[in-house]
Amino acid sequence: MTEAVSILDTLIAHASTNPDAPCLLHLESGRSVSYGQMVHATQRLTTMLAEAQVGRRSRVVFAVRNHWLVFPLLAACAERRAVLCPIDPDTHRDELAFILTDAAPVLSIFPAGLTVPNVPGRGQLVTLDAFMNDLDSAAASAASASAATVEGASASDTALMIYTSGTTGGSKCVMLSSANLLANAASLIRRYGVSAADRFFCVLPTHHMNALMMTGMVPLCAGGSVVLSDVLSFKNAKHYWRLLATHDATIFSVVPSIMALLLRLSPDGSRPTLPSMRFGFCGAAPLAADLWQRFEATFACIIHQGYGLTETTCWAVSTVPGREHRHDAVGVPLDCAAVRIDRSPFNDDEALLFDDGAALRSDASAGEVLLGGPIVGPGYFKNARLTSDSMTPDGYFRTGDLGTLDADGTLRITGRLKEVIIRNGTNVFSRDVDAVLRAHPRVRDSKTIGVRDELVGERVVSVCVVDDDGDAPITTNDLRRFCQERLSQAQWPDAVHRMGYLPAGAAGKVSMNTLRKIIGGELSEEILTSLQSWRFKRAHPSDLEALRGIVQRALVEGRDIPFLAYWGCGERDELADCDRQALVRLRDYVQGARRVPQASPTMTLVFTDMHARNNRIPEARMNRYFAAVRSEAEALGMRCEFLSGIWSAAGLEVSAVQSAIASPEFAERWAAEPMAAQLVTQASRHVESGGDPNEAARFYYQACALEGAAIASRYPGHVFATYNPPEADCVSPPLPKVYLHSFKEGTSVKPWFTS
């Protein structure tokens, strides 16, 4: 195929061969456009733009969703050396105001009924209906259209501007030339053997480059045709395969979220017979290997994946027909692109990270993906600094993506440097969402992240640190509404979470991976796994859900993960090795829950002096032993207090326990207690000075019931670590429990009772 010097030249070349050949079918209006008619429409639009004073470097805003006019209007703007700026009509009013102010269009075309902000420089406004009436009634001739073409029009002129999602000050506007568009289209046509016989089916939004290129420029430059549908959604997805069959489509273009939706609607792969179908394209967002494989297997349909950015026109890298797919890679460079891996931002010994936090393999070729070639656009509109920062001196674009390039040229994307979330093929920049949330008077800080989701690619999740000192607590729904009033719908957070802090690394930067794992519950599961290590565990926790809730709340709110344990007294008045070993084991056990500094595990030892007195342990010996234990425990970072202090604070008295033991109700409970005999046996081993084991056991049993309620009230939300087995829960506080070996694995005897 001969490279054309303009989009209109390309259309004319096809029209001269067969003016009646189908060019485009617009399903919403039912309008069918041949190549001859497309050329005529472009020529008439060129004249109309001239009459509207649209000239060199003028901007034309087209805020209409998936209308066929976008293609001839793009070609006509290029003839006028003007720039087309297609935007989403659902753009939030604040963002729309920014775009109109920033672009300062000479002409803006909007759907009827859309409220357009009255900002300086918004130019002439015209509704789509009025513009189409003028187009259809115009009597412009090819000669007058030729005269309307600006002298010196060149394919190197900027012809297209694409605004990224963003609010005032945060939005970027990517500029592309006709040469960029034509080079990318020609390369894709060569790779995929696209011809005039191909019919492309478009359901992606035409204000994005994926639709404009893959189901627009590619078929039009090849002389094929386009079936332009409304943007695919859950409501019309059930008709997708039927429409492909009805219109004899040969190539379709989707994004991963559409693939997931089609699989959900038809998990058995049922669809009409598609004898004309060749393959599908998938781009605009990362395509997971399992989704790719399932889709191809379920629907018996080849999917070619591509990789690129708006700044590089569209695809720079893609899979190759006839070559077996590597589902962990995005393909090899097109002949219009050069790919380079740059490690210069990283130290040689610095580990790059996958999105899931795993270390990138130590490969000398791993680094930031740079893209070069004729598809790299001229930069960002009105942002020379960003353009300079994004380009290397020799003209390569810094993608912000991390990847490796194999010896055969296969590119594998492994992570991201830039904080961009791709939902349904739309880029959402976390900084823009956070800028809005931080503007809320009660939000101290905010971090927006992408959370993987098969259906939409990534969900937009915002985490806020909120000040609740106001008259009423602020809810996450309040914060979502705050965003919805100030952001376009494509940027709305799918969820807003409140946290007490934002987890940060040593350098102070928020750890995205840790934040994802906290919000998703993965970090709490890691901690639960650590707490259930059989190195320490004697039995399964008493209430795993309650334990999970304590850990998750601590991680979310940024508070301690609190543990509590009894420590008794036996025959010794000084520390022994078993005491030291048991204390170190307790310290090591709770430290297994340490993941973020803001949610550190703590251990509080309660010295059971009241139980020791019940066992008639001499006061002086008990005090010496507990003092020695306290010194060692506090050196290990543990807190200590005496059970007698808890009794005093709760108003418990020995006489009240003795009185309760004398009651008929206690006698009934004691008679029904399965542990009664074992408690008496234990008392017989530990009671000194001729004490009665039966009386000691009964006192201990009743005391534990009363003090247990006091401890649960004093230490709500704590985890009780006990050396007792689960059947002895009757003498433990009513808190979630973990059951541990005492001073080494497999040892059930309590350290203070060891000789």
C-alpha positions in Angstrom: 0.0 0.0 0.0 1.3 3.5 -0.9 1.6 5.9 2.1 -0.9 8.8 1.6 -0.1 12.4 2.5 -3.5 13.1 4.0 -6.6 11.3 5.3 -8.7 12.9 2.5 -6.2 11.6 -0.1 -6.7 8.1 1.2 -10.5 8.4 1.0 -10.2 9.9 -2.6 -8.0 7.0 -3.7 -10.5 4.4 -2.6 -13.5 6.4 -4.0 -11.8 6.7 -7.4 -11.6 2.9 -7.6 -15.1 2.3 -6.5 -17.2 5.3 -5.3 -20.1 3.0 -4.3 -18.0 0.7 -2.1 -19.4 0.7 1.5 -17.4 2.9 3.8 -19.4 3.2 7.0 -22.7 2.1 8.5 -24.0 4.1 11.5 -26.4 1.8 13.3 -28.1 4.5 15.5 -29.2 6.6 12.5 -29.3 3.8 10.0 -27.1 5.9 7.7 -25.0 4.1 5.2 -22.1 6.0 3.7 -20.1 5.0 0.6 -16.6 6.0 -0.1 -17.8 8.5 -2.7 -20.2 10.0 -0.1 -17.5 10.0 2.5 -15.3 12.1 0.2 -18.1 14.4 -0.7 -19.0 14.9 3.1 -15.3 15.6 3.9 -15.2 18.2 1.1 -18.4 19.8 2.2 -17.2 19.9 5.9 -13.9 21.6 4.7 -15.9 24.4 3.2 -18.2 24.6 6.3 -15.2 24.9 8.5 -13.8 27.7 6.3 -17.0 29.6 6.6 -16.9 29.2 10.4 -13.4 30.8 10.4 -11.7 27.5 11.3 -8.2 27.9 10.1 -4.6 26.9 10.9 -4.3 25.6 14.5 -7.9 26.3 15.3 -9.6 23.7 17.5 -12.9 22.1 16.8 -14.6 20.3 19.8 -16.8 17.4 18.9 -18.7 16.3 22.0 -20.9 13.6 20.4 -20.8 9.9 21.3 -20.1 7.4 18.4 -21.3 9.4 15.5 -20.1 8.7 12.0 -19.3 12.4 11.4 -16.2 12.1 13.5 -14.2 10.5 10.6 -14.9 13.0 7.8 -14.7 15.9 10.4 -11.1 14.7 11.3 -10.2 14.6 7.6 -11.7 18.0 7.0 -9.9 19.6 10.0 -6.6 18.2 8.6 -7.4 20.0 5.3 -7.9 23.2 7.1 -4.7 22.7 9.2 -7.1 22.7 12.2 -7.3 20.3 15.1 -10.3 18.0 16.0 -10.8 17.5 19.7 -13.4 14.7 20.3 -14.6 14.5 23.9 -17.1 12.5 25.9 -20.4 14.3 26.1 -20.8 12.9 29.7 -17.7 14.8 30.8 -18.2 16.5 34.1 -19.1 20.2 33.8 -16.0 21.3 35.6 -13.8 19.3 33.3 -15.7 20.4 30.3 -15.2 24.0 31.4 -11.5 23.4 31.7 -11.3 21.8 28.2 -13.2 24.6 26.6 -11.1 27.2 28.4 -7.8 25.4 27.6 -8.6 24.5 24.0 -10.3 27.7 23.2 -12.1 26.2 20.2 -13.4 28.3 17.3 -16.2 25.8 16.9 -17.9 23.3 19.3 -20.4 20.7 18.2 -22.7 19.3 21.0 -25.8 17.1 21.2 -29.0 19.0 21.6 -30.0 19.4 25.3 -26.4 19.3 26.6 -25.6 22.2 29.0 -22.4 23.8 27.9 -20.5 25.9 30.5 -20.3 29.6 29.6 -16.6 30.1 29.8 -14.4 32.6 28.0 -13.1 31.5 24.7 -15.6 28.6 24.2 -16.2 29.8 20.6 -19.2 29.2 18.4 -21.6 26.6 19.6 -23.7 24.5 17.3 -25.9 21.5 18.0 -25.2 18.2 16.1 -28.7 18.4 14.5 -28.1 21.9 13.2 -24.7 21.0 11.9 -26.0 17.9 10.2 -28.8 19.9 8.6 -26.2 22.4 7.2 -24.1 19.5 6.0 -26.9 17.8 4.2 -28.3 20.9 2.6 -24.9 22.5 1.6 -24.3 22.8 -2.0 -20.5 22.8 -1.7 -18.7 21.5 -4.7 -15.4 19.7 -4.9 -13.9 22.9 -6.4 -15.0 25.1 -3.5 -13.8 22.5 -1.0 -10.4 22.4 -2.8 -10.2 26.1 -2.4 -11.1 25.8 1.3 -8.0 23.6 1.8 -5.4 25.7 3.5 -2.2 26.1 1.5 0.7 24.2 2.9 -1.5 21.6 4.7 0.8 18.8 5.7 0.5 15.4 7.3 2.9 16.7 10.0 0.4 19.2 11.2 -1.4 18.4 14.4 -4.8 17.1 13.4 -6.1 15.5 16.6 -6.1 16.3 20.3 -7.2 13.8 23.0 -7.8 15.0 26.5 -7.1 12.6 29.2 -9.5 12.3 32.1 -8.7 15.0 34.6 -9.9 18.1 36.4 -8.6 21.6 36.2 -4.8 21.5 36.3 -4.6 17.8 36.1 -5.7 17.0 32.6 -3.3 16.3 29.8 -4.0 16.9 26.2 -2.2 14.6 23.7 -1.5 16.0 20.3 -1.3 13.7 17.2 -0.6 14.5 13.5 -2.1 13.0 10.4 1.3 11.4 9.8 1.1 9.7 13.1 -2.4 8.3 12.3 -1.5 7.2 8.8 1.8 5.6 9.8 0.1 3.5 12.6 -2.8 2.5 10.3 -0.5 1.5 7.5 1.6 -0.7 9.8 -1.5 -2.4 11.3 -2.9 -3.0 7.8 0.3 -4.7 6.8 0.6 -6.9 9.9 -3.0 -8.1 9.8 -3.5 -8.2 6.1 -6.5 -5.9 6.2 -8.2 -5.3 2.8 -11.2 -3.8 1.2 -13.1 -7.0 2.0 -12.9 -6.5 5.7 -15.8 -5.1 7.7 -14.9 -3.8 11.2 -17.4 -3.7 14.1 -16.9 -0.8 16.5 -18.5 -0.6 20.0 -15.7 1.4 21.7 -16.1 5.2 22.3 -14.8 7.2 19.4 -13.4 9.9 21.7 -10.7 7.4 22.5 -7.8 6.5 20.3 -8.5 2.7 20.4 -11.8 3.1 18.5 -10.5 5.9 16.3 -7.6 3.8 15.1 -8.4 0.1 15.4 -12.0 0.4 14.0 -11.6 3.7 12.2 -8.4 4.6 10.6 -7.3 1.0 9.9 -10.4 0.0 7.9 -10.7 3.4 6.2 -7.1 3.4 5.1 -7.4 -0.1 3.8 -10.6 0.6 1.8 -12.7 -1.6 4.2 -15.8 -0.6 6.0 -16.9 0.2 9.5 -20.1 -0.7 11.4 -20.4 1.9 14.1 -22.5 0.9 17.0 -23.4 2.5 20.3 -20.8 2.1 23.1 -21.2 -1.4 24.5 -22.7 -1.7 28.0 -24.3 -4.5 30.0 -27.7 -3.5 28.5 -26.8 -4.1 24.9 -24.0 -6.7 25.3 -26.5 -9.5 24.8 -27.0 -8.4 21.2 -23.3 -8.3 20.4 -22.7 -11.6 18.6 -26.0 -11.2 16.8 -25.0 -7.8 15.4 -21.7 -9.2 14.3 -23.4 -12.0 12.4 -26.1 -9.7 11.0 -23.5 -7.3 9.5 -21.0 -10.0 8.4 -18.2 -8.4 10.4 -14.8 -9.8 9.8 -12.8 -8.0 12.6 -14.0 -6.6 15.9 -12.3 -4.7 18.6 -12.9 -5.0 22.3 -11.2 -4.3 25.7 -10.7 -6.9 28.5 -13.8 -5.8 30.4 -16.0 -6.5 27.3 -14.4 -9.9 27.0 -15.2 -10.7 30.6 -18.8 -9.4 30.2 -19.3 -11.6 27.1 -18.0 -14.6 29.0 -20.4 -13.9 31.8 -23.4 -13.6 29.5 -22.5 -16.7 27.6 -20.2 -19.0 29.7 -20.9 -21.9 27.4 -19.7 -20.0 24.3 -23.0 -20.0 22.6 -23.3 -17.5 19.7 -24.5 -17.3 16.2 -22.4 -18.8 13.4 -19.9 -16.2 12.2 -18.6 -17.5 8.9 -17.0 -14.1 8.0 -15.2 -13.6 11.3 -11.4 -13.5 11.1 -10.3 -12.4 14.6 -10.7 -9.7 17.2 -8.5 -7.0 18.6 -8.1 -6.3 22.3 -6.2 -3.3 23.7 -6.5 -0.1 25.8 -6.0 -2.1 29.1 -3.9 -5.0 30.4 -5.3 -8.4 29.2 -4.9 -11.1 31.8 -3.6 -14.4 30.4 -6.4 -16.5 31.9 -9.1 -14.2 30.5 -7.4 -14.3 27.1 -7.2 -18.0 27.0 -10.7 -18.6 28.3 -12.2 -16.2 25.7 -10.4 -17.8 22.8 -11.3 -21.3 24.0 -14.9 -20.5 24.8 -15.8 -18.7 21.6 -13.3 -20.4 19.3 -12.1 -17.0 18.2 -8.6 -15.6 17.9 -7.8 -12.5 19.9 -4.8 -10.3 18.9 -3.5 -8.1 21.8 -1.8 -4.8 21.3 0.1 -2.3 23.5 0.6 1.4 23.1 -0.6 4.7 24.5 -2.4 7.7 23.1 0.9 9.5 23.0 2.1 6.8 20.6 -1.1 7.1 18.5 -2.4 3.6 19.4 -0.7 0.2 19.2 3.1 0.1 18.9 3.4 -3.6 19.8 1.1 -6.5 19.0 0.7 -10.2 18.5 1.6 -11.6 15.1 -0.9 -13.6 13.0 0.3 -17.2 12.4 2.6 -17.1 15.4 1.6 -18.9 18.6 0.5 -16.4 21.3 2.5 -15.9 24.4 -0.2 -15.1 26.8 2.2 -13.4 29.2 3.4 -10.9 26.6 1.9 -8.1 24.5 3.7 -9.1 21.3 6.4 -7.7 19.1 6.9 -4.1 17.7 5.1 -3.0 14.6 7.2 -1.8 11.7 6.3 1.8 12.6 7.6 1.5 16.2 10.9 1.1 18.0 11.0 -0.3 21.5 13.8 0.2 24.1 14.1 -0.8 27.7 15.6 1.9 29.9 17.1 1.0 33.3 18.6 4.3 34.0 16.0 5.4 36.6 16.9 2.4 38.7 20.0 1.4 40.6 21.6 -1.9 39.4 20.7 -3.6 42.6 17.3 -2.1 43.0 14.3 -4.5 42.6 11.5 -3.4 40.3 8.1 -4.6 41.4 5.2 -6.2 39.8 1.7 -4.7 40.5 1.2 -7.7 42.9 4.3 -6.8 44.8 6.5 -9.7 43.7 10.0 -8.9 42.8 10.8 -8.6 39.1 13.2 -11.2 37.9 16.8 -10.0 37.8 17.0 -9.4 34.1 19.5 -6.9 32.8 16.8 -5.9 30.2 14.1 -5.1 32.8 13.2 -1.4 33.1 10.9 1.3 31.7 9.5 0.8 28.3 10.4 3.5 25.8 8.6 3.8 22.4 9.9 5.5 19.3 9.1 5.9 15.6 6.7 7.9 13.4 3.8 7.1 15.7 5.2 9.2 18.6 3.1 12.4 18.7 4.5 15.9 19.0 3.7 16.1 22.7 1.2 17.7 25.0 -0.9 20.8 24.2 0.3 23.9 26.1 2.6 21.8 28.3 6.2 22.0 27.0 7.6 20.9 30.3 5.6 17.7 30.4 6.5 17.1 26.8 10.2 17.5 27.6 9.9 15.3 30.7 8.2 12.6 28.8 10.6 12.4 25.9 14.2 11.3 25.6 16.7 13.5 23.7 16.5 11.1 20.7 12.7 11.2 20.5 11.6 8.1 22.5 8.4 8.4 24.6 8.7 7.3 28.3 5.6 5.1 28.8 5.9 4.8 32.6 5.4 1.1 32.2 7.9 -1.5 33.3 8.8 -4.4 31.0 11.3 -6.8 29.5 12.2 -7.3 25.9 13.2 -10.8 24.9 15.8 -11.7 22.3 13.1 -12.3 19.7 11.6 -8.8 20.3 8.7 -10.0 22.4 7.7 -7.4 24.9 6.3 -8.3 28.4 4.7 -5.6 30.5 5.4 -6.3 34.2 4.2 -3.3 36.1 3.8 0.5 36.1 5.6 3.5 37.3 2.8 6.0 36.6 -0.2 5.9 38.8 -2.8 5.4 36.2 -5.9 3.2 36.6 -7.4 1.7 33.5 -11.1 1.0 34.0 -13.2 -0.1 30.9 -10.3 1.1 28.7 -10.5 4.6 30.2 -7.4 6.1 31.9 -8.2 7.4 35.4 -5.4 9.3 37.0 -5.4 8.8 40.7 -3.9 12.3 41.3 -7.0 13.9 39.8 -9.4 12.0 42.1 -7.2 12.6 45.1 -7.1 16.3 44.3 -10.9 16.5 44.6 -11.1 14.4 47.7 -8.4 16.4 49.5 -10.4 19.5 48.7 -13.0 18.3 51.1 -12.7 20.1 54.4 -12.8 16.9 56.5 -10.3 14.9 54.4 -6.7 15.1 55.6 -5.3 12.8 53.0 -6.3 10.6 50.2 -4.9 7.9 47.9 -6.7 6.4 45.0 -5.6 3.0 43.7 -6.6 0.5 41.0 -7.9 -2.8 42.2 -7.9 -5.6 39.7 -11.4 -6.7 38.5 -12.0 -9.1 35.6 -15.1 -7.3 34.4 -13.8 -3.7 34.2 -10.1 -4.3 34.3 -9.5 -2.2 37.4 -11.8 -0.7 39.9 -11.2 2.8 41.2 -10.9 2.7 44.9 -10.1 5.8 47.0 -8.8 5.6 50.6 -9.3 8.7 52.8 -7.9 9.8 56.1 -10.8 11.7 57.6 -11.1 14.2 60.4 -14.2 13.4 62.4 -14.0 16.4 64.8 -17.0 17.9 63.1 -20.6 18.0 64.4 -21.4 14.7 62.6 -19.3 11.8 61.3 -18.7 11.9 57.5 -19.6 8.8 55.7 -18.0 7.1 52.7 -21.3 7.8 50.8 -20.8 11.5 51.6 -17.3 11.4 50.0 -18.6 9.5 46.9 -21.3 12.2 46.4 -18.6 14.9 46.8 -16.6 13.2 44.0 -19.6 12.7 41.8 -20.4 16.4 41.9 -16.9 17.4 40.8 -15.7 14.6 38.5 -16.8 13.1 35.2 -18.5 9.7 35.6 -15.6 7.9 34.2 -13.5 9.1 37.2 -16.0 8.3 40.0 -14.5 6.0 42.6 -16.2 2.6 42.6 -15.6 2.6 46.4 -14.3 4.9 49.1 -12.7 3.6 52.2 -11.8 5.3 55.4 -8.5 4.6 57.1 -6.7 6.1 60.0 -3.5 6.5 58.0 -1.9 5.8 54.6 0.8 3.1 54.8 4.1 4.5 53.7 7.6 3.0 53.0 10.9 4.2 54.5 11.1 7.1 52.0 7.6 8.3 53.0 5.9 7.3 49.8 2.5 5.6 50.1 2.9 1.8 49.5 0.3 1.1 46.9 0.7 -2.7 47.2 0.2 -2.5 51.0 -2.8 -0.3 50.6 -4.3 -2.8 48.1 -3.7 -5.7 50.4 -5.3 -3.9 53.4 -8.4 -2.9 51.5 -8.7 -6.3 49.9 -8.2 -8.2 53.1 -5.1 -10.0 51.9 -2.9 -8.5 54.5 -5.1 -9.6 57.4 -5.2 -13.1 55.9 -1.4 -13.1 55.8 -1.4 -12.2 59.5 -3.9 -14.8 60.4 -1.8 -17.4 58.6 1.2 -16.3 60.7 -0.8 -16.5 63.9 -1.9 -20.1 63.1 1.6 -21.4 62.6 1.9 -24.9 64.1 5.2 -23.7 65.5 3.2 -21.9 68.2 -0.4 -23.2 67.8 -1.8 -25.8 70.2 -5.3 -25.7 68.7 -7.3 -23.6 66.2 -8.5 -20.2 67.4 -11.8 -20.0 69.2 -13.4 -17.6 66.9 -11.5 -17.0 63.6 -14.0 -14.4 62.3 -13.7 -12.3 65.4 -9.9 -12.6 65.2 -10.0 -11.6 61.5 -12.1 -8.6 62.5 -9.7 -7.4 65.1 -6.8 -7.7 62.8 -8.6 -6.0 59.9 -9.8 -3.1 62.1 -6.4 -2.5 63.4 -4.9 -2.4 59.9 -7.6 -0.1 58.6 -7.7 2.3 61.6 -3.9 2.3 62.2 -4.0 1.0 65.8 -2.3 -1.8 67.7 -3.2 -5.5 67.2 -3.6 -6.2 70.9 -2.9 -9.5 72.6 -3.5 -10.3 76.3 -2.2 -13.3 78.3 -2.2 -14.5 81.9 1.1 -15.2 83.7 1.0 -17.2 86.9 3.3 -18.0 89.7 4.6 -21.4 90.9 7.4 -22.5 93.2 10.2 -20.3 91.9 11.1 -16.8 93.0 13.5 -16.1 90.1 13.6 -16.5 86.3 14.4 -19.9 84.8 15.3 -20.7 81.2 11.8 -21.9 80.5 10.4 -18.5 81.6 12.8 -16.7 79.2 12.0 -19.1 76.4 8.3 -18.6 76.9 8.6 -14.8 77.0 10.6 -14.8 73.8 8.2 -17.2 72.2 5.3 -14.8 73.1 7.2 -11.9 71.7 8.0 -13.8 68.5 4.4 -15.0 68.2 2.9 -11.6 68.3 5.6 -10.1 66.1 4.4 -12.4 63.3 1.5 -10.0 63.0 3.7 -7.0 62.3 3.2 -5.8 58.7 2.8 -2.0 58.9 4.2 0.3 61.7 0.8 1.9 62.3 -0.7 -1.5 63.3 1.9 -3.0 65.5 1.1 -6.0 67.6 1.3 -5.6 71.4 1.3 -8.1 74.3 -0.1 -7.3 77.8 0.8 -9.8 80.5 -1.6 -10.0 83.4 0.1 -11.3 86.5 -2.4 -13.6 88.2 -1.5 -12.6 91.8 -5.1 -13.3 92.9 -4.8 -16.9 91.7 -1.4 -17.2 93.4 -2.9 -16.1 96.7 -5.7 -18.6 96.2 -3.0 -21.3 95.9 -1.4 -19.9 99.1 1.9 -18.9 97.4 3.9 -16.9 99.9 3.6 -13.2 99.1 7.3 -12.4 99.2 8.2 -15.2 96.8 5.4 -14.3 94.4 6.5 -10.6 94.4 10.1 -11.5 93.7 9.1 -13.9 90.8 6.7 -11.4 89.2 9.3 -8.6 89.5 11.8 -10.7 87.7 9.3 -11.7 85.0 8.2 -8.0 84.6 11.8 -6.9 84.1 12.4 -9.4 81.3 9.0 -8.9 79.7 9.2 -5.1 79.6 12.7 -5.5 78.0 11.0 -7.4 75.3 8.5 -4.7 74.7 5.5 -6.2 76.7 3.2 -4.4 79.0 2.5 -5.8 82.4 -0.2 -5.3 85.1 -1.5 -7.3 88.1 -4.8 -9.1 88.2 -5.5 -7.5 91.7 -5.5 -4.1 90.0 -8.2 -5.3 87.6 -10.2 -6.7 90.6 -9.9 -3.4 92.4 -11.0 -1.3 89.4 -14.0 -3.6 88.8 -15.0 -3.6 92.5 -14.4 -7.4 92.9 -13.8 -8.7 96.4 -12.7 -12.1 97.7 -15.8 -12.2 100.0 -18.1 -11.8 97.0 -16.5 -14.8 95.3 -16.8 -16.9 98.5 -20.4 -15.8 98.9 -21.1 -16.8 95.3 -19.5 -20.3 95.8 -22.0 -20.9 98.7 -25.0 -20.3 96.5 -27.2 -23.1 95.0 -26.7 -21.7 91.6 -22.9 -22.2 91.8 -23.4 -25.7 93.0 -25.5 -26.5 90.0 -23.0 -25.0 87.6 -20.1 -26.7 89.3 -21.9 -30.1 89.1 -22.4 -29.6 85.4 -18.9 -28.4 84.6 -16.9 -30.9 82.5 -13.6 -29.4 83.7 -14.4 -29.6 87.4 -12.5 -32.8 88.2 -9.5 -31.6 86.2 -9.5 -28.3 88.0 -9.4 -30.0 91.3 -6.5 -32.3 90.1 -4.6 -29.2 89.0 -5.2 -27.5 92.3 -3.9 -30.5 94.2 -0.6 -30.0 92.4 -0.3 -26.3 93.0 -2.0 -25.4 96.3 0.5 -25.0 99.1 0.5 -24.8 102.9 -2.1 -27.5 103.3 -4.8 -25.8 101.3 -7.9 -27.7 100.3 -7.7 -28.4 96.5 -11.5 -28.7 96.2 -12.0 -25.3 97.8 -9.2 -23.7 95.7 -10.6 -25.1 92.5 -14.1 -23.9 93.2 -12.8 -20.4 94.1 -10.6 -20.3 91.0 -13.5 -21.3 88.8 -15.9 -18.6 90.2 -13.1 -16.0 90.3 -12.3 -16.6 86.6 -16.0 -16.1 85.7 -16.2 -12.7 87.5 -12.8 -11.4 86.5 -13.2 -12.6 83.0 -16.1 -10.2 82.5 -14.1 -7.4 84.0 -11.1 -8.2 81.7 -13.4 -8.3 78.6 -14.7 -4.9 79.6 -11.3 -3.4 80.3 -9.7 -4.9 77.2 -12.3 -4.9 74.5 -11.0 -6.0 71.1 -8.1 -7.9 72.5 -7.0 -11.4 71.6 -6.5 -13.7 74.6 -3.4 -15.9 74.3 -3.7 -18.9 76.6 -1.7 -22.0 77.3 -4.9 -23.9 78.2 -6.6 -26.2 75.7 -10.0 -25.1 74.3 -11.9 -27.2 76.8 -10.6 -25.0 79.6 -12.3 -21.9 78.1 -14.4 -21.8 81.3 -11.5 -20.2 83.1 -10.5 -17.8 80.4 -11.9 -14.3 79.7 -14.7 -14.2 77.1 -12.4 -12.8 74.3 -11.3 -14.4 71.0 -8.6 -16.9 71.9 -5.5 -18.4 70.4 -4.1 -21.5 72.0 -0.4 -21.8 72.3 2.4 -24.1 73.4 4.1 -22.6 76.4 7.9 -22.4 76.0 8.6 -24.7 73.1 6.7 -26.5 70.4 4.6 -29.4 71.8 5.0 -28.3 75.4 1.7 -27.9 77.2 2.9 -27.3 80.8 3.0 -23.6 81.8 6.5 -22.3 82.3 5.9 -21.0 85.9 4.9 -24.5 86.9 8.1 -26.0 85.6 10.6 -27.0 88.2 
